[in-house]
């Protein structure tokens, strides 16, 4: 037994010596078949890059200047757009992370297999400050290390880059573009003017403070109308987020311009800088998911989603404050919920919130005082989906007596009440609504059915885990 063990150990030692003398390496070591060849991008510094020239399966020319990055079709600098700087930065930084790159092949006749030939490769020429250009070819994703096949343009050595580069680099000009139509920050806006259909224009102005939006002096409003500054703040956010899905060209652009000349709505935004941005919004056709948009002073016609256009197309009614209750959270000392014959009352005492009704809750129930404030915040933020047009009898609406109610009492005796009623028969397709009324006015509103389901939870609203 000992003799056999000695023979095995001796054979292993002899094998290792032979491998060392012959200069062989274990086959799984990276670079073994390539004589130690490595993807050398040591001269590449993303911070020094001033331009990118893409050709092959995708073409685009990107340039960096003092104002940031721009992108254009090669040979057409007049059609230059602002580029998405974060996108460019991400692509460059991903390319620079070559640790773990593996040599694959040096055979020129295999380049097609890796999408690294002229027909299938993406040629990337990188211009850098005070450094020579770097020319690469990016191939297909799906290398064995999860990355992308890549080679330097000067030779046929193929490497597996450790990062999946395809989605970062194989982009059209439109994909590199900063697709936002309006740029700035919410605090930059001082005035908005909405012109929709035959309705009177709606002008809102900002004092510059949070919640400082107001209707322009002299605006005619319906009786009982409450203006929502929060509604305008949301429109400003929508304006800053809307992105073009495409830029039309040729016959399509001509047809879109003709349509916009016949009928359009507008949003006019004035900024602190004195600049005015005017968007012309085409009328949405039911069969289309997109809408034509044109910026005043820009000959190009863009397409944006119909949803984005609807968020910018506002009438006076869209700025109605639809919140049903108004109370100071820190002053509330009692909440009463009534659903049919079931009553739940929580009250604030010296030691904090306590359950007053029911006086004998189920044995399995555990009151969680921390839930009270969360429920009050929900009630503060509850908004109706719309004002109900036309007179609806309280009995028909289920508001006299109400199907359910919530009473919020403040120190000093002030009370805010929410009444919940029956289902609304003419709710918009795909939604379920119930009638509701709040203490802020005597109007009847429609709210999402989830509000009634929330109130119906009763005692469970204050249950602990």
N, C-alpha and C positions, 0 to 999 in steps of 0.2 A: 504494500500500500504506500509506504513512504517512498519507495523507488519510483512508483508511477507519478506521485506528486512532484518529485524532483524533475522528472522528464517533462511534465507539463509546464512547470515554471521555466525551465531552461528553454523550451521551445518558444514561449512568449517573449523571453528576453531577446532571443536571437531574432525574432520577427521585428521587434521594435528597433533593434540595431540596424537591420536591413532597411527598414523604412527611413531611418535617419540618414544612412549612407546614400540611399537612392534618391533622397530629397523628396519623398512622397509625403502627402498629407491625407488625413481622413477626408473622404469625398464630400462630406457635408459642410466643410469649412468654406465660407464665402470667399470668392476670388480664386479658388483652387484652379479651375479650368482656365482662368483668364490671366494667370501669371501675376496675381495681386493687383490687377487693374481696378481702379476706383473711380467713382463719379466725382471729379474734382471741380467744385464750384467755389473754391477759396477766394476767387477774385470778385465774387458776386456780393454786393452789399445793397439790400433793399432801400436803405436810406439815401443812397447815391443815384438811384434810378431816375432818369429824366424823361424817358420815353420807352414805349413798347410798340413794336411793329409785328402784327400777327398776320400770317398768310397761310395758304393751304386750305384745309377744310373750313376754316373760319378766317375772316379778314377784318382787321380794325387797326387804327392807328391811335395810340394814346399818348398824350403829352402832359408833362407837369410844368406849371409855371407858378407865378406868385399867388394866383388865385386858386390853385388846386389843380386837379386833373380834368382833362377834356378828352373826348373820344370822337372820332370821325371815320367815315369810309375812306380807305386809302385813295389818295389822289383827289379827294373832295373836301378840302379844309373849310370850305364855306358852309358845309353842313355839320359843323362842329357842335357837340353837346357837352354840357357838364357831365362828368363821369362820377360814379359813386366811389368816393375816396376810400371808404371802408372796404369795398369790394376789391379795389386795386391793391390796397395794402395787404389784405388777406391772401390774395393770390401770390404776391411776391414773397411774403413771409413763409407761406407753405412750401414754395419752391426752394427756399433757402435751407429748409430742414432736411438735409441729406443723410444724416446719421442713420446707418442701417441699410443704405442703398447696396444692392447686390449686382455684381456683374452676371450677365446672362449669356451673351453671345457676341462674337465679333464678325459673324458671317453676313456679308452684304445681301446675299440672296434670301436671307430670312427676315428682312426688314418688314415685308408685307405682313408677316405673321403677327408682328407686334404693332401694326398700324404706324410704322415709322418711316414709310417710304413717301415719295412725293404725292401719291394719290390719296393717302389716308392720314398722313401726319399733320400735326399743327406746328407750323414753323413759328418760333418765337425769337425775335431779335431784341435784345435788351440793351438800351443805351444808358450809360452811366457817366456821372461827373468824373473827369480826370482819370477815367479807366477805359480800356478798349471795350467795344461791344461784345456781348455774350450771345452766341447763336445756338439755340437748342431746338430739338424736335420732340414734341410730346405725343406719345402714342396712346394705346387703349388702356383703360382701367382694367383691374382684375389680375394684376401680377400676383405671384404666389405669396408675397408679403402683404397683400391687401392694397398695394399702391398702384402706380402707373409706370408703364414702360417709357423710358426717355433715353435720348442720346444727344451728344453734341453734334451740331450740323457738320463738323469737319471730318467725322469718321463714322464708322458703322458699329462701334462698340455700344451694345445695348445694356442698359441697367434697369433694375427695378427700383424706382423711387419709392420711399416708404409711405408717401402721402398720396391719397386719391386726388389727382389734380384735374381730372376731366371736368367736373362740375364747376371748378374755379376758373378754368382757362378757356374751355371750348364755348365761347360766348359770341353772339352777334353784337354788332354795334349797339343795338337797342338794349341788349342785356347788360352791357357795361354802363349804360347811361344812368345818371341820377334822374329817375323817371318822375320826380316830384314836379308839379306844375307851379306850385307856390312855395317859396322858400322864406324862412324867417323863424321867429319865435312868437309864441302867443302874445307876449307883452309888446311886440312891435306894432300890433294892429290898433288903430285909433278910430276907424269908422268902417262900417260895412253897409252896402246898399244892395238890396235884393229887388230885382224886377222879374216877376213871374207872370206870364200870360197877360190878362187884362186887369189884374189886380193893381191897386195903387202901389207904387214903390214903397218899400219898408227900409228906413234908415235907422241904424243903431250906432251909438257912439260910446267910446270908453273914456273913463277918467284916468285910466292907467292903473288903478288899484284893483286888487282881487275882487271880483263881483261888481266891478264898476261899470258894467255895460248898462246903457239906458236907451229907451226909445227917443228918437229925435224930438225936440220940442215941437208941439203942434200936431203930432201924429194922432189921427182919429182912431179910437179904439171902442169896441163894443162895451156896453154897460157891464160892470163887474169884471172886466178883463184884468188879470194880474200878469205882469210881465216877468219872464224868467231870464235873468242874467245868465244862469247856468246853461240855458239852451243856446245862447250865443257863444259862450265859451266852448261848448261842444262843437259848434259849427266851425269855429276857428281851428280847433284840433283837426277836424275833418278836412279843412282846406289844406292844412300843412301835410296831411297824410295821403291825399289823393295822388295817384300815380297814373301816368299814361301807359296803356297796354300796347299801343302801337302808334306809329306815325304813318299817316296815309301818304301815298304818292301816286302820281299819274292820274288816270281816269277816276280812281276812287277818291282822291283828294279833291278833284274838280267837282264831283257830285256832292261831296260833303260840304264844300264851300257854298254851293248853290242852295243846299238844304238849309244851312245856317243863315244865309241871306234872307230866306223866306220867313223863317220862324225860329226864334231862339229866346232863351231866358238868360239873364246875366247876373253875375255876382261881382261887385266892385269893392275892392279892398284898398283902403288907404293906410299907409304905414307912417311911423314917426319920421322916417327919413324924407318924407314928402313924396315918395314913390306911390303910384297908383297902379294896381294890378286889376285888369278886367278879364273875366272869363265868360265867354259865350258858350252856353250849354244848348246843344241840340235837343229837340223834343224826342223823347224815347219812343220807339216803335215797339209794340207788344212782342213782336217776334224776335227782337234783338236783345242781346245781353249787354251791349255796349252803346255808348252815346258819343256823338261827335263833340269835340271841345276845341275852341280856338282862343288863344291869348291875344288880346288886342296888341297890335304892333308886331305880331309874329305871323308870317304867312303860312306856317305849317298848320296842319289839322291833325289833332290827336284823337285817339279813341280811349275812353275811360269806361269803367264798368258802370252799368245803369244804376247800381246800388250807390256807388260813390257820387254820381251826379245827383241822385235824389237827396243825399245828405247835404248837398250844397244848395239845392233849389228850395228856398224857404219863403213862406207867406207869413203874414202877421199871426195867423192862427197857430203856426208852428212855434211861436214864442210865448204861448200861454203857459203860465205856471200851473202845473197840474198836481202839485202836492196837495194832499187833502187835510193834513194836520200841521199845526205850528205850535210848538211848545219848547220851553227851555229845559233841556235834559236834567240839569242840576237842580231844578226847582220841583220836579215831579215827586209827589209823595204817595200817589196811589194809582193803581191800574185795575180796571174792572172789565172783565170779559164776559159777555152774555151770549150764549148760544142755546136757543130754545129755553128749556127750564134749567139749564146748567149755568151756574155762576161761579166765576173764579175771581178772587180779589187778592192782590198783593199790596202791601203798604210799607212805607218806610218808617221805622221807629228808631229810637236812640241807638239800638244795637245794630241797625241795618234793615235790610228788606226781610219781611216775614210773610208767611201765607196766612190770610185771615179766613178765606173761604175757598173750598169747603173746610169746615172745622174738623171734620173727620175724614181725611183723604184715605185712599186705599193703603193697606199696610205696605205694599210694594213701592209706594211713591216716596221719593226722597227729594225734598225741596232744595233747589240750587239757587241761592240768592244772586250768584254771578250772571245768571241767565236774564235777569230783569233788565239790566241796562242794554244788553244785546237786543232784546225785543223792542225796547224803546227806540233804539237807533233804527231798527227796521221800520217802525211806524213813522219816524221822522222822514225817512227817505222814500216812503211809499208814494208813488205817482200814479195817477189815472192814465189810461192809455189814450183817452179822448173825452171831450165833452159830448154828451148825448144831445144831438140836435132834435128840436121839437119837444113838446110837452109830453111827459110820461106821468101818469097818475101814480102816486106813491104806493097804492095798493097793488097796482099792476107790476110795479118795479120791486115789490117785496121790501119796501122801506117803511111801511106803516102797518103793523109793527115790522121792524127789521128782522131779517133772517138771523143776523148776528150783529153784535156791536162791541166796540172797544171804547172805554171811557178813560181818559188820561187827566188826572187832577193835579194841579200845581199848588204850591204854597200860596195862601191868600184866597183860595177857592176857585180860581180860573179853571175851566173844564174844556177840554177838546174831545170831541166824539166822532168816531168813525162808524157809519152805518153801512152794512153789507146786505144786498138784496138778492133778487132772483137772477137767473141767467138772462143775458141780453139776446133776444131772438135774431137780430140782424148783425151779429158779430162778423168781422171780416173773415174771409175764407182761411181756414187753417188755424184759427184762434178760438179760445173760449173766454167769454167775458161775463161779468156779473155787474149789476147796478151798484153804485156806491155814492155816498155823500159824506162830506166832512164838514166840520164846524167853520171852516174858513169862509164859506159862502153857502147859498141855498141851491146851488146848481146840482143837477144829477149827472154823474159821470159813469163811464165804463172802466172797470179795472180787470186785470187778468184774473181768471178763476183761482189762481194760486193764492190770492189774498183771502178768499173765502175759506180755502182749505187750511190756510195758516191759522186763521181765527178759530176754525173748528177744532183745532188741536187742544184748545182750552188748557186744562191743567198740565198736559204734557209739555207745554211751552216752557215750563219752569222746572222740569224734571232734571235731576242730575244723573250722571252716568252710573 
